[in-house]
Amino acid sequence: MPHRSLHHGAGNLALSCSSVEPIGRRPFAQAERAQVQERYATAAEARSGRLFRSYADDPRSFRGRYVAADLFKEQFADYRASRDNRYLFNTPLHNTAAVLASEWLRRTIEGPSISGKRENALALAGAVADAAALHEVPDRRRRWGEYSGLVDQLFR
C-alpha cells in the first residue's frame, strides 16, 4: 500500500497519512459498544497517521519500536478513560487495534531502521504481553517490569 511518509523524531519511523486495510466490525447488542467500535474503526481507516503519531510518541512503545495491539488501544480516549471502559471497550476495539499494529509492524520492518541495521527482534506473547491484564495482576506487573527492562536494553 503506497503511503506518504513523515519522519518522526530520532526514529525516522514512517508515519502515514493514508488509510489502513478495511477493519472488520462485530455486532454488539449495546449501542455504546457498537458506536465506539465504529468511531475508532472509521478514524483508523481514514486517518491512521494520527494514531501512528500518537503511538510513536507513547514512551511505552519505545519510539514505536515495540509493537502491540493492546498498546494501540491505549491511544483511544474512550478505552483509557477508566478501568470500566477498558473492560467495556476491549472487544469492540480489538480489530481496530490489531489492524493498526499489523500495519505499523509492516511499515516499521519495511522502513529505515534507527541504527541502519536490524539484528534483533523480540516477540512477547501470552499473558505477559497482555497489557490489559498487566494493570490488574501484581505478579504480571512484576514480570512486565522484568521484560520492559530487557526491551529497554535492546532498544537503546
SULWORA-V765552 format. One record per residue. N is the residue number from 1. RES is the residue in one letter. PSI is psi as a letter, one per 30 degrees, with the letter a starting at -180 (NA if undefined). BURIAL is I if it has 16 or more other ideal C-beta (glycine too) atoms within 10 Angstrom, else O. Layout:
{{N,RES,PSI,BURIAL} {N,RES,PSI,BURIAL}}
This chain:
{{1,M,j,O} {2,P,k,O} {3,H,l,I} {4,R,k,O} {5,S,k,I} {6,L,k,O} {7,H,k,O} {8,H,j,I} {9,G,a,O} {10,A,f,O} {11,G,f,I} {12,N,h,O} {13,L,k,I} {14,A,k,I} {15,L,k,I} {16,S,k,I} {17,C,f,O} {18,S,l,O} {19,S,l,I} {20,V,a,I} {21,E,l,O} {22,P,k,O} {23,I,k,I} {24,G,k,O} {25,R,k,O} {26,R,k,O} {27,P,k,O} {28,F,k,O} {29,A,e,O} {30,Q,k,O} {31,A,e,O} {32,E,e,O} {33,R,e,I} {34,A,e,O} {35,Q,e,O} {36,V,e,I} {37,Q,e,I} {38,E,e,O} {39,R,e,O} {40,Y,e,I} {41,A,e,I} {42,T,e,O} {43,A,e,O} {44,A,e,I} {45,E,e,I} {46,A,e,O} {47,R,h,O} {48,S,f,I} {49,G,e,I} {50,R,e,O} {51,L,e,I} {52,F,e,I} {53,R,e,I} {54,S,e,O} {55,Y,e,I} {56,A,e,I} {57,D,f,O} {58,D,j,I} {59,P,f,O} {60,R,f,O} {61,S,g,I} {62,F,h,I} {63,R,h,I} {64,G,g,I} {65,R,f,I} {66,Y,k,I} {67,V,k,I} {68,A,k,I} {69,A,e,I} {70,D,e,I} {71,L,e,I} {72,F,e,I} {73,K,e,I} {74,E,f,I} {75,Q,f,I} {76,F,j,I} {77,A,e,O} {78,D,e,I} {79,Y,e,I} {80,R,f,O} {81,A,e,O} {82,S,l,O} {83,R,e,O} {84,D,e,O} {85,N,e,I} {86,R,e,I} {87,Y,e,O} {88,L,e,I} {89,F,g,I} {90,N,e,O} {91,T,e,O} {92,P,f,I} {93,L,f,I} {94,H,e,I} {95,N,e,I} {96,T,e,I} {97,A,e,I} {98,A,e,I} {99,V,e,I} {100,L,e,I} {101,A,e,I} {102,S,e,O} {103,E,e,I} {104,W,e,I} {105,L,e,O} {106,R,e,O} {107,R,e,I} {108,T,e,I} {109,I,e,O} {110,E,f,O} {111,G,l,O} {112,P,k,O} {113,S,l,O} {114,I,e,O} {115,S,f,O} {116,G,f,O} {117,K,l,O} {118,R,j,O} {119,E,f,O} {120,N,k,O} {121,A,k,O} {122,L,k,O} {123,A,k,O} {124,L,k,O} {125,A,l,O} {126,G,a,O} {127,A,e,O} {128,V,f,O} {129,A,f,I} {130,D,j,I} {131,A,e,I} {132,A,e,O} {133,A,f,O} {134,L,f,I} {135,H,f,O} {136,E,f,O} {137,V,j,O} {138,P,e,O} {139,D,e,O} {140,R,e,I} {141,R,e,O} {142,R,e,O} {143,R,e,O} {144,W,e,I} {145,G,e,O} {146,E,e,O} {147,Y,e,O} {148,S,e,I} {149,G,e,O} {150,L,e,O} {151,V,e,I} {152,D,e,O} {153,Q,e,O} {154,L,e,O} {155,F,g,O} {156,R,NA,O}}
